[in-house]
């Protein structure tokens, strides 16, 4: 019985409407039908497939609704999840959108895998990774991207290379 795919992740949002706007207006998600849960929130998806659930922080009875976070998780950090990744298309379009919105982003290129990545943070500090597959060479507009090949290996001091 293997796991077959990521179904969704849940965002415990400090500002529910700000988080909804980020995922919809910045990343292109759409609101999806959501059951009548006993707390407010949204289900967001792409191409009719739900991928993000969200609910507000600081509501009564949160311990009944939210299983994986403590009452302080939403304000102290983004929890134990480091980042969430999505496949996407049109990396240059996303980069232009992030610049226009004043959103800091990190760009990474992995030539070996023909993979270009953009990273942005949602309103609660969770890193969202967008993966663009099949990119044969680093795009000219992405010239300031980080290159995995230039990063120190785990256990190496910065600047020390395998040789």
C-alpha positions as CSV (number, residue, x, y, z in Angstrom):
1,X,0.0,0.0,0.0
2,X,2.2,2.9,-1.2
3,X,1.5,6.5,-0.7
4,X,0.5,7.8,-4.1
5,X,0.5,11.7,-3.9
6,X,0.3,14.7,-1.6
7,X,-3.4,15.4,-1.0
8,X,-3.2,18.7,0.8
9,X,-1.5,20.7,3.5
10,X,-3.1,22.8,6.2
11,X,-2.1,26.4,6.9
12,X,-3.0,27.8,10.3
13,X,-3.1,31.4,9.3
14,X,-2.4,34.4,11.5
15,X,-4.5,36.5,9.0
16,X,-6.9,34.2,7.1
17,X,-7.8,36.7,4.4
18,X,-4.2,37.8,3.8
19,X,-3.2,34.2,3.4
20,X,-6.1,33.4,1.1
21,X,-5.1,36.5,-1.1
22,X,-1.5,35.3,-1.2
23,X,-2.3,31.8,-2.4
24,X,-5.0,33.0,-4.9
25,X,-3.6,36.3,-6.2
26,X,0.1,35.5,-6.0
27,X,0.3,31.8,-6.7
28,X,-2.9,31.4,-8.8
29,X,-5.0,29.0,-6.6
30,X,-8.8,29.2,-6.8
31,X,-11.3,28.7,-4.0
32,X,-12.8,25.3,-4.0
33,X,-16.1,24.1,-2.3
34,X,-15.5,23.4,1.4
35,X,-17.7,21.4,3.8
36,X,-19.5,23.3,6.6
37,X,-16.8,22.8,9.2
38,X,-17.3,24.3,12.7
39,X,-14.6,26.9,12.0
40,X,-13.9,29.3,9.2
41,X,-11.4,28.6,6.4
42,X,-10.8,27.9,2.8
43,X,-9.9,25.0,0.5
44,X,-7.8,26.2,-2.4
45,X,-6.9,24.3,-5.5
46,X,-5.5,24.2,-9.0
47,X,-7.2,22.7,-12.0
48,X,-10.1,21.5,-9.8
49,X,-7.8,19.6,-7.4
50,X,-7.7,20.8,-3.8
51,X,-4.1,21.3,-2.5
52,X,-4.2,23.8,0.4
53,X,-6.6,23.9,3.4
54,X,-6.5,26.9,5.7
55,X,-8.1,28.1,8.9
56,X,-7.5,31.0,11.2
57,X,-5.3,31.1,14.2
58,X,-6.6,32.3,17.6
59,X,-10.1,30.8,17.5
60,X,-12.0,29.1,20.3
61,X,-11.7,25.3,20.5
62,X,-8.7,25.3,18.2
63,X,-7.3,22.2,20.0
64,X,-10.3,20.3,18.6
65,X,-9.7,21.4,15.0
66,X,-6.0,21.6,14.5
67,X,-4.1,18.4,15.2
68,X,-0.5,19.2,14.2
69,X,0.2,22.6,15.7
70,X,0.3,24.1,19.2
71,X,-1.4,27.3,20.0
72,X,1.9,29.1,19.7
73,X,3.0,27.5,16.4
74,X,1.3,30.1,14.2
75,X,3.0,33.0,16.0
76,X,6.4,31.4,16.9
77,X,7.3,29.8,13.6
78,X,6.1,27.9,10.6
79,X,6.1,24.6,12.5
80,X,8.3,21.7,11.7
81,X,7.6,21.8,7.9
82,X,10.5,23.5,6.2
83,X,8.7,24.2,2.9
84,X,6.0,23.1,0.5
85,X,6.7,22.5,-3.2
86,X,4.5,22.7,-6.3
87,X,5.1,22.0,-9.9
88,X,4.4,25.1,-12.0
89,X,4.8,26.6,-15.5
90,X,6.0,30.0,-16.7
91,X,8.8,30.7,-14.3
92,X,9.5,34.1,-15.9
93,X,5.9,35.1,-15.4
94,X,6.0,34.2,-11.7
95,X,9.3,36.0,-11.3
96,X,7.8,39.2,-12.8
97,X,4.7,38.9,-10.6
98,X,6.9,38.5,-7.5
99,X,9.0,41.6,-8.4
100,X,5.9,43.6,-9.2
101,X,4.4,42.7,-5.8
102,X,7.7,43.4,-4.0
103,X,8.0,39.8,-2.8
104,X,11.5,38.7,-2.1
105,X,12.3,35.5,-3.9
106,X,15.2,33.0,-4.1
107,X,16.0,31.5,-7.4
108,X,17.9,28.2,-7.8
109,X,18.9,26.2,-10.9
110,X,20.0,22.6,-10.9
111,X,21.4,21.9,-14.4
112,X,21.8,18.2,-13.8
113,X,18.1,17.8,-13.2
114,X,17.0,20.5,-15.8
115,X,15.2,22.1,-12.9
116,X,14.6,25.8,-12.1
117,X,13.1,26.8,-8.8
118,X,11.6,29.9,-7.3
119,X,11.0,30.3,-3.5
120,X,8.7,32.8,-1.8
121,X,7.3,33.0,1.7
122,X,3.6,33.0,2.5
123,X,2.3,35.6,4.9
124,X,3.0,33.3,7.9
125,X,6.6,32.7,6.9
126,X,6.2,29.2,5.3
127,X,8.5,28.8,2.2
128,X,6.6,27.9,-1.0
129,X,8.8,26.3,-3.6
130,X,7.7,26.4,-7.3
131,X,9.5,23.8,-9.5
132,X,9.8,24.3,-13.2
133,X,10.9,21.1,-14.9
134,X,12.6,20.7,-18.3
135,X,14.6,23.9,-18.2
136,X,17.6,23.1,-20.3
137,X,19.8,26.1,-19.3
138,X,19.6,28.8,-16.7
139,X,17.4,31.6,-18.0
140,X,19.1,34.9,-18.7
141,X,16.6,36.7,-16.4
142,X,17.4,34.2,-13.7
143,X,21.1,34.9,-13.8
144,X,21.3,35.8,-10.1
145,X,20.1,32.3,-9.1
146,X,21.8,30.1,-6.6
147,X,23.5,27.0,-8.2
148,X,23.4,23.8,-6.1
149,X,26.7,22.8,-7.7
150,X,28.4,25.8,-6.0
151,X,26.9,25.2,-2.5
152,X,29.1,23.5,0.1
153,X,28.3,19.9,0.8
154,X,26.8,19.0,4.2
155,X,29.8,18.6,6.5
156,X,32.0,20.9,4.5
157,X,33.1,24.3,5.5
158,X,31.9,27.1,3.2
159,X,34.3,27.6,0.3
160,X,35.7,24.0,0.6
161,X,35.0,21.9,-2.5
162,X,35.1,18.2,-3.3
163,X,38.1,17.6,-5.4
